[in-house]
Amino acid sequence: MTIALQKAVSDARASLKRPGESIGAATSASPRFELFNAPNSICSQKVRTVLAHHQIPYRSQHVDIFEGETYLPAYVRLRMAGCEALGGGLVNAHTGSTSVTAGGCDPAVVPLLVDWETGEVLVDSKRICFYLDKVAAKRPSLRPAGLEKQVDAQLDVVDNLPNYQMLAGKPPGVDHRPESRRKSNGVGFAMGKVERCDRYLAEFSNDADLVKAYSAKRAKELNAAEQLFTPEAMQAAYDKAEAGCASLERVLDASSSQWLLGDNITMADLYWGIELLRMKNMAVESFWANGAKPSVAAFVEKAGSIPAIRSAIVEWPGALY
Ligand SMILES: N[C@@H](CCC(=O)N[C@@H](CS)C(=O)NCC(=O)O)C(=O)O
């Protein structure tokens, strides 16, 4: 293990307000994995759910998104190491989804996983979920042989849904989002991030890595503020989300098995379950309720009782708004 990694991680830990905590049945005082994550972040929720499903113990570092902790210089430095390992460059525009393939690496977000056994810093929730699924080789895979293509096709649909717009922007028509979100019109939310980057850019103007990181994040959020939250863009986002649910309804209707792609839970079930819980939380149950999409409605109920989803989201403090 390099001293540099140990220092980068301990600096990042030290900059956070809350101390870390051990999750799962700890078999050692220092578990193999350490996850920087936020309770309410859907990308963090995916990783926590896969960890829970495979019963992998880990050290959880609570990164407070509301306090802007994903922008703390020590955390951003660690993140930059993960982005470099990922390759493909930094993000500079916002697609509205959280998919890294659609946008490049964001230097100021969660989740981030440290594998203390290999010395790797991993970013991007999908990549982390695949990695953990491989690590848990003794357990049945969440992407079973022969089903990878179908599983991945579903993950792509979920990963490209406009979660950021639905969380931050004003929905078309009546705003049924949780009270705490209703103040947000998206533009103010994204511009708050731009201003945060400006403050760090002024403070760390001599640090080339941080300047690169905050400039990339700034460009992404400025682009979001300018493009994503117009009434037309918000209508398109909601249409896309509803179309995603319609595609799920078709897959469920065509399947006679217990889960989406067979009689065992796959990563597709977990991703859809997490996404639908978020949509429910954003008060868009009208997509499937009252007979609109009966198979999706039944799936939402079933997914909410998957033990890994319960422990990583439903019972995780602060995970739902
Ligand atoms: N492609 C990344 C996206 C990560 C991401 O967008 N994280 C969001 C929460 S789901 C975040 O940390 N946002 C904080 C911010 O942008 O200020 C992944 O899947 O891990």
Ligand as a Chemical Component Dictionary entry (heavy atoms), coordinates in Angstrom:
data_LIG
# 
_chem_comp.id                   LIG 
_chem_comp.type                 NON-POLYMER 
_chem_comp.pdbx_formal_charge   0 
_chem_comp.three_letter_code    LIG 
# 
loop_
_chem_comp_atom.comp_id 
_chem_comp_atom.atom_id 
_chem_comp_atom.alt_atom_id 
_chem_comp_atom.type_symbol 
_chem_comp_atom.charge 
_chem_comp_atom.model_Cartn_x 
_chem_comp_atom.model_Cartn_y 
_chem_comp_atom.model_Cartn_z 
_chem_comp_atom.pdbx_ordinal 
LIG N1  N1  N 0 -21.262 8.673  -12.612 1  
LIG C1  C1  C 0 -21.172 8.915  -11.199 2  
LIG C2  C2  C 0 -22.087 10.052 -10.803 3  
LIG C3  C3  C 0 -21.981 10.429 -9.370  4  
LIG C4  C4  C 0 -22.947 11.538 -8.993  5  
LIG O1  O1  O 0 -23.513 12.241 -9.860  6  
LIG N2  N2  N 0 -23.139 11.715 -7.671  7  
LIG C5  C5  C 0 -24.065 12.704 -7.144  8  
LIG C6  C6  C 0 -25.060 12.027 -6.230  9  
LIG S1  S1  S 0 -25.921 10.684 -7.034  10 
LIG C7  C7  C 0 -23.311 13.736 -6.282  11 
LIG O2  O2  O 0 -22.436 13.381 -5.508  12 
LIG N3  N3  N 0 -23.642 15.044 -6.404  13 
LIG C8  C8  C 0 -23.061 16.100 -5.647  14 
LIG C9  C9  C 0 -22.832 17.363 -6.464  15 
LIG O3  O3  O 0 -22.822 17.299 -7.699  16 
LIG O4  O4  O 0 -22.655 18.412 -5.861  17 
LIG C10 C10 C 0 -21.538 7.647  -10.462 18 
LIG O5  O5  O 0 -22.425 6.912  -10.914 19 
LIG O6  O6  O 0 -20.919 7.365  -9.446  20 
# 
loop_
_chem_comp_bond.comp_id 
_chem_comp_bond.atom_id_1 
_chem_comp_bond.atom_id_2 
_chem_comp_bond.value_order 
_chem_comp_bond.pdbx_ordinal 
LIG N1  C1  SING 1  
LIG C1  C2  SING 2  
LIG C1  C10 SING 3  
LIG C2  C3  SING 4  
LIG C3  C4  SING 5  
LIG C4  O1  DOUB 6  
LIG C4  N2  SING 7  
LIG N2  C5  SING 8  
LIG C5  C6  SING 9  
LIG C5  C7  SING 10 
LIG C6  S1  SING 11 
LIG C7  O2  DOUB 12 
LIG C7  N3  SING 13 
LIG N3  C8  SING 14 
LIG C8  C9  SING 15 
LIG C9  O3  DOUB 16 
LIG C9  O4  SING 17 
LIG C10 O5  DOUB 18 
LIG C10 O6  SING 19 
# 
